[in-house]
């Protein structure tokens, strides 16, 4: 296997890791509207991902950086042709991080509500747009002989890509619902399991249509295996959810994401961006890659840095592994009293430890 093939696989692994991890916290952000009934439950949901959401985005930075260094032609064509949707995703991710950190800075009801609206929309839009983007990459776009995208943004809004967006949105939301059931206690946990059933069935129908369409257009034996694994894992996740086996359900919903994204990359290889105008104008792992010397240096750096990243991220999840419920959320106190100002009990910023008493079970 050549180094450019190795780096195609590594980039696929980075995107799989990103969608597995960021998928559930996008889902939790959507659930702040779909599942939470009051402010305390919204705080519970936000605190389930509070210690990990920013670490999950490291995978996106790594995937983008690896693409830039290993396949500069791919990076240039992708980011110039998909400029508007990728810019919208970037703005959503920026606003989402600000919303997590600033929502609790003031006790004002309107202030917190506005930031909660921001969390919802900046979780929903990227979850949808990533599916649209990858749908277009796999389907092929209008690339000319100069390796430049010559279509318009409206060409990206085709039925196949839009279906891909609906699949990632529902799949990530289902993944987040299962994660919520795994990380919470009380009534919100039971309602999350109930919602997961409905979302899972909807996801199964949409995913089967999208992956079946992909297989019919570009699939082979390996992609067919990945399709079967994705569908079986999703159905098994639904079964585990109904039995109350939340850990298994989360692992299986994650396996669904892994298999589905792997299938997309299997159907894409050896292309990295197919041209819908002429197959000879497609970007491939060969004509879009960096020099062997660059790829060699990158391989050594990745071999040293990747285990470190995996270790510290695994440690973070281990430290914050316990469940949390509304009983662990400190009540909101008034900002002031007739006798003068009093100190309110703020919500905990999303990057900090959740407001759980020391030694208590989450």
Residue pairs with C-beta under 8 A, 6 or more apart in sequence:
2 285
3 292
3 295
3 296
3 299
4 70
4 71
4 285
4 286
4 289
4 295
5 270
5 285
6 295
6 299
7 66
7 70
7 71
7 285
7 289
7 295
7 298
7 299
8 71
8 265
8 269
8 270
8 272
8 285
10 66
10 70
10 302
11 63
11 66
11 67
11 70
11 71
12 261
12 262
12 265
14 59
14 62
14 63
14 66
15 59
15 63
15 261
15 265
16 257
16 258
16 261
16 262
17 59
18 56
18 57
18 59
18 60
18 63
19 130
19 168
19 172
19 257
19 261
20 254
20 257
20 258
21 52
21 55
21 56
21 59
22 53
22 56
22 57
22 59
22 60
23 127
23 168
23 171
23 172
23 175
23 176
23 257
24 49
24 172
24 175
24 176
24 178
24 179
24 250
24 254
25 49
25 52
25 53
25 56
25 123
25 176
26 123
26 124
26 126
26 127
26 172
26 173
26 176
27 123
27 127
27 172
27 173
27 174
27 175
27 176
27 177
27 179
27 180
28 45
28 46
28 48
28 49
28 123
28 176
28 179
28 180
29 49
29 96
29 119
29 120
29 122
29 123
29 124
29 176
30 120
30 123
30 124
30 127
30 169
30 172
30 173
30 176
31 45
31 173
31 176
31 177
31 180
31 192
31 195
32 42
32 45
32 46
32 116
32 119
32 120
32 123
33 120
34 173
34 195
35 41
35 45
35 177
35 180
35 188
35 191
35 192
35 195
36 42
36 44
36 45
36 188
39 112
39 332
40 326
40 329
41 188
41 326
42 116
43 329
43 347
43 355
44 184
44 188
44 324
44 325
44 326
44 328
44 329
45 180
45 188
46 100
46 103
46 119
46 347
46 350
47 324
47 329
47 348
47 350
47 354
47 355
47 356
48 179
48 180
48 183
48 184
48 324
48 354
49 350
50 100
50 348
50 349
50 350
50 351
50 352
50 353
50 354
51 316
51 319
51 320
51 351
51 352
51 353
51 354
52 313
52 316
52 317
52 320
53 100
53 350
53 351
54 97
54 350
54 351
55 313
55 316
57 93
58 309
58 313
60 93
62 309
64 75
66 298
66 302
67 74
67 75
67 78
68 75
69 290
69 294
69 298
70 289
70 290
70 294
70 295
70 298
71 272
71 283
71 285
71 288
71 289
71 290
72 288
72 290
73 147
73 283
73 287
73 288
73 289
74 272
74 273
74 283
74 288
76 147
77 143
77 147
77 148
77 149
77 273
77 283
78 86
78 137
78 273
79 86
80 148
80 149
81 141
81 143
81 148
81 149
81 151
82 133
82 136
82 149
82 156
84 153
85 129
85 132
85 133
85 153
85 156
86 133
88 125
88 129
89 125
89 126
89 129
89 130
89 133
92 121
92 122
92 125
92 126
93 122
93 126
95 118
95 122
96 118
96 119
96 122
96 123
96 126
98 118
99 115
99 116
99 118
99 119
99 122
100 119
100 349
100 350
100 351
101 349
101 350
101 351
102 115
103 111
103 112
103 115
103 116
103 119
103 347
103 350
104 112
104 346
104 347
104 348
104 349
105 111
105 346
106 112
107 332
107 333
107 334
107 335
107 344
107 346
108 335
112 347
124 169
127 168
127 169
127 172
127 173
128 165
128 166
128 168
128 169
129 165
130 165
130 168
131 161
131 164
131 165
131 166
131 167
131 168
131 169
132 156
132 157
132 161
132 162
132 164
132 165
133 156
133 161
134 164
134 168
134 261
134 264
135 158
135 160
135 161
135 162
135 163
135 164
135 165
135 210
136 156
136 158
136 161
137 264
137 268
137 273
138 214
138 218
138 264
138 267
138 268
138 274
139 158
139 160
139 161
139 217
139 274
139 276
140 273
140 274
140 275
140 276
140 282
141 149
141 151
141 155
141 156
141 273
141 274
141 275
141 276
142 149
142 150
142 151
142 155
142 275
142 276
142 277
143 149
143 150
143 273
143 274
143 275
143 276
143 277
143 281
143 282
143 283
144 150
144 275
144 277
144 281
145 278
145 281
147 281
147 283
147 288
150 277
160 210
160 213
163 206
163 209
163 210
163 213
164 210
166 206
166 210
167 203
167 206
167 207
167 210
167 260
170 199
170 202
170 203
170 206
170 207
171 203
171 207
171 253
171 256
171 257
171 260
172 257
173 199
174 196
174 199
174 200
174 203
174 237
174 253
175 250
175 253
175 254
175 256
175 257
177 192
177 195
177 196
177 199
178 192
178 196
178 237
178 241
178 246
178 249
178 250
178 253
179 250
180 188
180 189
180 192
181 189
181 192
181 193
181 196
181 241
181 246
181 249
182 246
182 247
182 249
182 250
182 323
183 323
183 324
183 362
184 192
184 323
184 324
184 325
185 323
185 324
185 325
185 327
185 362
186 325
186 326
186 327
188 325
188 326
189 323
189 325
193 241
193 242
193 244
193 246
196 238
196 241
196 249
197 238
197 241
197 242
200 234
200 237
200 238
200 241
200 253
201 238
203 234
204 231
204 234
204 235
204 238
207 230
207 231
207 234
207 256
207 260
208 231
211 227
211 230
211 231
211 260
211 263
212 227
214 223
214 227
214 263
214 264
214 267
215 223
215 224
215 227
215 263
215 267
217 267
218 267
218 268
219 227
219 263
219 267
220 266
220 267
222 266
223 263
223 266
223 267
226 259
226 260
226 262
226 263
226 266
227 259
227 263
229 255
229 259
230 255
230 256
230 259
230 260
230 263
233 252
233 253
233 255
233 256
233 259
234 252
234 253
234 256
236 248
236 252
237 248
237 249
237 250
237 252
237 253
237 255
237 256
238 249
240 246
240 248
240 249
240 252
241 249
268 274
269 285
270 284
270 285
270 286
271 282
271 283
271 284
271 285
272 283
272 284
272 285
272 288
273 282
273 283
273 288
274 282
274 283
275 281
275 282
275 283
289 295
290 298
320 353
320 354
320 362
322 356
322 361
322 362
323 361
323 362
324 354
324 356
324 362
325 362
328 354
328 355
328 356
328 357
328 360
328 362
329 355
330 345
330 355
331 345
332 344
332 345
333 342
333 343
333 344
333 345
334 342
334 344
335 341
335 342
335 344
336 342
347 355
348 354
348 355
354 362
356 362
